[in-house]
Amino acid sequence: MAHVIVAGGGIGGLAAALALAGAGHRVTVLEKAERFAEIGAGIQIAPNGLHALDQLGVGATVRAGAVHMDELRFMDGVTGEHVTSLELTEAYRRRFASPYVVVHRAELHAALLERCVGDGAIELRGSSPVTGYGQDAAGAWVNLPGGERVRGEVVIGADGLHSAVRRQLVGDGDPVVSGITVYRAVIEMDRVPRELRYDRSVVWWAGPGCHFVHYPIAGGRYLNLAASSVDGSTEAVAGRPVSRERARAEFPALGGTAQALLALGDQWKTWTLVDREPVDTWTDGRVALLGDAAHPMLHYAAQGACQAVEDAVVLARHLVGGPDIEDQLQAYAARRRDRTAAVQRAARASVALWHPAGAAAGARNATLRGLSQDDLRGHVAWMHGMRVALAAPVPAVGGVST
């Protein structure tokens, strides 16, 4: 088996480490920050993501701490009309053999990190920002500041949106700024009036050039708020604090209930949404990309983390070591390219669903109202129904496979 160097200690990097260690490889994970930690707020995990996490032995842990959703609820944010819901209860769970859950990013990251810390085949190194890579006939290495090299037999670039590995491997410049800004806040559920809680719903309020999403996280103790505005922004901003007044001023078209929820938010921060065009080149000899380094996407399909974990499982399935490592990495990329490109495009295309105005919004509502639950489940089946697998799942805590 191989010694694999993973650049990046986020969700994708840790998932890759667990999958690869479970397949018999030795793994060194290099994280630029001093500590392995995750920032951000809530994320949604569809059945395809949970099935992949099962393969890593953490699915049961994530399910236990998550809020299990009963519906994806679509509202007209101007009129307040409940347009439709995709029910996530019995029929959905039977079809996809799993619930649909929401968690805090830090909870998912912590579950992966705990398993990595307890795995003797995984070395975790903080304060180790990867600046590039090299390779020769004997193996591959990554470069760190100051001239240090960390050598192995394979390098996996899981170093995120601004990946140094991708910069060298693909060379496609900076991410694409979408012209959309998202405002995020997390508030204590105790502050939310009972009638506004939607305890087991992911709720979308769609308006002209904007929409607002909210759902409970951290076992229902907090409410995650995320409101998007098409503002034509051209500057890539990440985590910039803004006032409550500034956040609310971006969404004057939204009606009463949405406004009441927005008014509860404080300590708002903004991110400019960015992604990249899908690319065919994921590998360079003994080096391959994974997660956001390979296929960064807008968050509107709620699949970023799910796709990264799928990548990790498929990578470990194909990487078996020996003299054909380059071919194995190419096989992994070939298996993942089309699927992740389709999700990237679907995330971009969904903007047309959220942001119409006037007659176009009315036509959208009519179309959505005409869809049955079978229709709605069928619409998401290509994403939510995927089940990737290792040759055998990593045992869960206590020795029970999931």
C-alpha positions in Angstrom: 0.0 0.0 0.0 1.0 3.6 -0.4 2.0 6.6 1.8 -0.5 9.3 0.8 0.1 13.0 1.5 -3.2 14.9 1.8 -3.1 18.7 1.5 -5.9 20.2 3.5 -7.5 19.2 6.8 -11.1 20.2 6.1 -14.1 17.9 5.6 -12.8 16.6 2.3 -9.2 16.1 3.5 -10.2 14.2 6.7 -12.7 12.1 4.8 -10.0 11.2 2.3 -7.7 10.3 5.2 -10.2 8.0 6.8 -11.2 6.3 3.5 -7.5 5.8 2.5 -6.5 4.5 5.9 -9.4 2.2 5.9 -8.2 0.8 2.6 -4.8 0.1 4.1 -2.8 3.2 3.2 -0.6 5.3 5.5 -1.8 9.0 5.4 -0.2 12.3 6.4 -2.7 15.2 6.4 -1.2 18.7 6.2 -3.3 21.6 7.4 -2.3 25.3 7.0 -3.9 26.4 10.2 -2.3 25.7 13.6 -5.3 23.6 14.7 -7.6 21.3 12.8 -10.9 23.1 13.0 -13.9 24.1 10.9 -15.6 27.4 10.6 -18.9 28.3 9.0 -22.5 27.5 9.9 -25.1 24.8 9.0 -24.9 22.4 6.1 -27.4 20.0 4.7 -26.5 16.3 4.2 -28.7 14.3 1.8 -28.8 10.5 1.7 -25.9 10.2 -0.7 -23.6 12.1 1.7 -24.8 10.0 4.7 -24.2 6.7 2.8 -20.7 7.9 2.0 -20.1 8.8 5.7 -21.3 5.3 6.6 -18.5 3.9 4.6 -16.1 6.0 6.8 -17.6 4.7 10.0 -19.0 8.1 11.1 -22.5 8.0 9.6 -24.2 6.9 12.9 -22.4 9.6 14.8 -23.5 12.3 12.4 -27.1 11.0 12.3 -27.2 11.0 16.1 -26.2 14.7 16.4 -28.1 16.0 13.4 -31.6 17.4 13.0 -33.6 15.0 10.8 -35.7 17.1 8.4 -39.3 16.4 7.5 -39.5 18.7 4.4 -37.8 21.0 2.0 -40.3 23.9 2.1 -40.6 26.4 -0.8 -42.2 29.7 0.0 -43.0 32.7 -2.2 -41.1 35.3 -0.2 -43.1 38.2 -1.5 -46.6 36.9 -1.0 -45.9 34.5 1.9 -47.5 31.6 -0.1 -46.5 28.1 0.7 -45.8 26.9 -2.9 -44.8 23.3 -2.3 -42.7 21.0 -0.1 -40.6 18.0 -0.9 -41.6 15.7 2.0 -38.6 13.9 3.6 -40.4 11.5 5.7 -41.4 7.8 5.1 -41.6 7.6 1.3 -38.4 9.7 0.8 -36.5 7.7 3.4 -37.7 4.4 2.0 -36.7 5.4 -1.5 -33.2 6.7 -0.6 -32.6 4.4 2.4 -31.7 7.3 4.6 -33.0 10.5 6.2 -32.1 14.0 5.1 -30.3 15.9 7.9 -28.7 19.2 8.8 -25.7 19.8 11.1 -23.3 22.5 12.0 -20.1 22.2 9.8 -18.0 22.0 13.0 -20.0 18.9 14.1 -19.3 17.0 10.9 -15.7 18.1 10.9 -15.3 17.0 14.6 -16.8 13.6 13.9 -14.3 13.0 11.1 -11.4 14.5 13.1 -12.1 12.2 16.1 -11.9 9.1 14.0 -8.6 10.4 12.3 -7.0 11.1 15.7 -7.8 7.6 16.8 -6.4 5.9 13.6 -2.8 4.9 13.9 -2.4 5.0 10.1 -3.1 8.8 10.0 -0.7 11.6 10.9 -2.2 15.0 11.4 0.2 18.1 11.0 -1.0 21.6 11.6 0.8 24.8 10.6 1.8 23.1 7.3 0.5 25.2 4.4 1.2 23.4 1.1 2.6 25.8 -1.6 3.0 23.3 -4.4 4.1 19.8 -5.3 6.7 17.7 -7.2 7.2 14.1 -8.3 9.6 11.7 -9.7 9.7 8.0 -10.6 9.9 7.0 -6.9 7.0 9.1 -5.5 5.6 12.6 -5.0 6.0 15.4 -2.5 4.5 18.7 -1.4 6.4 21.9 -0.7 6.0 23.8 2.5 7.3 27.4 3.3 11.0 27.5 4.1 11.9 24.8 1.6 10.6 21.7 3.5 9.3 18.8 1.5 7.0 16.2 2.7 7.4 13.1 0.6 5.1 10.1 0.0 4.0 8.1 -3.0 0.8 10.0 -3.8 -0.4 13.6 -3.2 -4.1 14.5 -2.9 -5.0 18.1 -3.2 -7.9 18.6 -0.8 -6.9 22.2 0.0 -10.1 23.9 -0.9 -11.4 26.7 -3.1 -8.0 28.5 -3.3 -6.0 25.2 -3.7 -2.3 25.6 -4.3 -2.3 22.1 -5.7 -5.0 23.0 -8.3 -3.1 26.2 -9.1 -0.2 24.2 -10.2 -2.1 21.2 -11.7 -4.9 23.0 -13.6 -3.6 26.6 -13.7 -7.0 28.2 -14.2 -6.5 31.3 -12.0 -8.8 32.7 -9.4 -12.4 31.3 -8.7 -15.3 32.9 -10.6 -17.2 35.5 -8.7 -20.9 34.9 -9.1 -22.2 38.5 -8.4 -24.2 37.1 -5.5 -23.6 37.9 -1.8 -24.8 35.6 1.0 -25.5 37.0 4.5 -25.2 34.4 7.3 -26.0 34.3 11.0 -26.7 31.7 13.6 -29.0 32.5 16.5 -30.2 30.7 19.6 -33.5 28.9 19.0 -34.8 30.2 22.3 -34.9 33.7 20.7 -37.2 32.5 17.9 -41.0 32.8 18.5 -42.7 29.5 18.5 -44.7 30.3 15.4 -41.6 31.0 13.3 -39.5 28.0 14.2 -40.4 25.4 11.4 -38.6 22.8 13.7 -38.0 20.1 11.1 -38.1 22.1 7.8 -35.5 23.6 5.5 -37.4 26.7 4.4 -36.7 28.8 1.3 -38.3 32.2 0.8 -37.8 33.1 -2.8 -38.0 36.8 -4.0 -36.9 39.0 -6.9 -33.1 38.8 -7.2 -32.9 37.2 -3.7 -33.9 34.4 -1.4 -33.6 33.4 2.2 -33.0 30.0 3.7 -33.2 28.9 7.3 -33.2 25.6 9.3 -32.3 24.3 12.8 -28.9 23.0 13.6 -26.9 21.6 16.6 -29.8 19.4 17.6 -32.3 22.2 17.3 -30.5 24.5 19.7 -29.7 27.1 17.0 -31.3 28.5 13.8 -29.1 28.9 10.8 -29.9 31.9 8.6 -28.6 32.4 5.1 -29.9 35.1 2.8 -28.6 35.6 -0.8 -28.8 38.8 -2.8 -27.9 39.2 -6.5 -25.9 42.5 -6.1 -23.4 42.3 -8.9 -20.5 42.1 -6.5 -17.1 41.6 -8.1 -14.9 41.4 -5.0 -14.3 38.0 -3.4 -15.3 38.5 0.3 -15.2 35.8 2.9 -16.6 36.3 6.4 -16.8 40.1 6.5 -18.9 41.3 9.4 -21.9 43.6 8.6 -24.5 45.2 10.7 -28.0 43.9 11.2 -29.4 47.0 9.5 -27.1 46.4 6.4 -28.2 42.8 6.2 -31.9 43.6 6.3 -31.6 46.4 3.8 -30.6 43.9 1.1 -34.0 42.2 1.2 -36.8 44.8 1.1 -38.9 42.7 -1.2 -39.4 39.8 1.2 -42.6 39.8 3.2 -43.7 39.7 6.8 -42.6 36.3 8.1 -39.3 36.3 6.3 -38.6 39.8 7.6 -39.4 38.8 11.1 -36.9 36.0 10.9 -34.2 38.3 9.3 -34.8 40.8 12.1 -33.7 38.2 14.7 -30.3 37.8 13.2 -27.3 39.5 14.6 -23.5 39.2 14.1 -24.1 38.8 10.4 -21.2 38.0 8.1 -21.1 38.1 4.3 -19.5 35.9 1.7 -19.3 36.5 -2.0 -20.4 33.3 -3.7 -17.7 31.9 -6.0 -17.2 28.7 -7.9 -15.2 27.4 -10.9 -16.0 25.9 -14.3 -15.9 22.1 -14.3 -12.6 20.8 -15.7 -11.5 17.5 -17.2 -8.0 17.6 -15.7 -8.0 16.3 -12.1 -4.7 14.4 -12.1 -1.0 14.9 -12.9 0.9 11.7 -12.5 0.8 10.7 -8.8 -1.2 13.9 -7.9 -5.0 14.2 -7.8 -7.6 16.7 -6.7 -10.5 16.2 -4.3 -13.5 18.2 -3.0 -13.6 21.9 -3.5 -10.1 21.8 -5.0 -11.5 19.7 -7.8 -15.1 21.0 -8.2 -16.0 24.1 -6.1 -19.7 24.8 -6.4 -22.4 27.3 -5.3 -24.1 26.0 -2.2 -27.6 26.1 -3.7 -27.6 22.3 -4.4 -26.6 21.6 -0.8 -24.1 19.1 -2.1 -20.6 20.5 -1.5 -19.7 18.4 1.5 -21.6 15.4 0.1 -19.6 15.4 -3.1 -16.3 15.7 -1.2 -17.1 12.7 0.9 -18.2 10.7 -2.2 -14.9 11.7 -3.8 -13.0 10.3 -0.8 -14.8 6.9 -0.9 -14.3 6.5 -4.6 -10.6 7.5 -4.4 -10.0 4.9 -1.8 -11.8 2.3 -3.8 -9.6 2.9 -6.8 -6.2 3.6 -5.1 -4.7 0.2 -4.3 -1.0 0.9 -4.7 1.5 -0.9 -6.7 3.1 0.1 -10.1 -0.2 1.5 -11.6 -0.9 4.4 -9.3 -1.2 7.0 -12.1 -3.8 4.8 -13.8 -5.6 4.3 -10.5 -5.9 8.1 -10.0 -7.1 8.6 -13.5 -9.8 5.9 -13.0 -10.9 7.8 -9.8 -11.1 11.1 -11.7 -13.0 9.5 -14.6 -15.5 8.1 -12.2 -16.1 11.4 -10.5 -15.8 14.1 -13.2 -19.1 13.9 -14.9 -21.1 13.6 -11.7 -19.5 16.5 -9.9 -19.7 18.7 -13.1 -23.4 18.0 -13.3 -23.9 19.1 -9.6 -21.8 22.2 -10.2 -24.1 23.1 -13.2 -27.2 22.3 -11.3 -26.2 24.6 -8.5 -25.7 27.4 -10.9 -28.9 26.7 -12.8 -31.0 26.8 -9.5 -30.5 30.6 -9.4 -33.2 30.8 -12.0 -35.6 28.9 -9.6 -35.0 31.2 -6.6 -34.9 34.7 -8.1 -37.6 35.4 -10.7 -39.9 38.4 -10.3 -43.5 39.2 -11.2 -45.2 37.0 -13.8 -42.1 34.8 -14.0 -42.4 34.1 -10.3 -46.1 33.3 -10.7 -45.3 30.9 -13.5 -42.6 29.2 -11.4 -45.0 28.8 -8.5 -47.7 27.2 -10.8 -45.2 24.8 -12.2 -44.0 23.7 -8.7 -47.5 23.4 -7.4 -48.2 20.9 -10.3 -45.5 18.5 -9.2 -46.5 15.5 -7.2 -44.3 14.0 -4.4 -43.2 11.3 -6.8 -42.2 14.0 -9.3 -40.2 15.9 -6.7 -38.4 12.8 -5.4 -37.6 11.9 -9.0 -36.2 15.4 -9.6 -33.5 14.9 -6.9 -33.0 11.2 -7.3 -29.9 11.5 -9.4 -28.2 13.4 -6.6 -29.7 12.0 -3.5 -29.8 8.4 -4.7 -26.1 7.8 -5.3 -24.5 5.2 -3.1 -20.7 4.9 -3.3 -18.9 2.2 -1.5 -15.4 1.0 -0.4 -14.6 -2.6 -0.9 -15.8 -2.9 2.7 -16.9 -0.1 5.1 -14.6 1.2 7.8 -15.8 -0.2 11.1 -17.8 2.3 13.2 -16.9 3.0 16.8 -17.4 -0.1 18.9 -16.6 -2.4 15.9 -20.0 -2.3 14.3 -20.1 -1.6 10.6 -22.5 1.0 9.3 
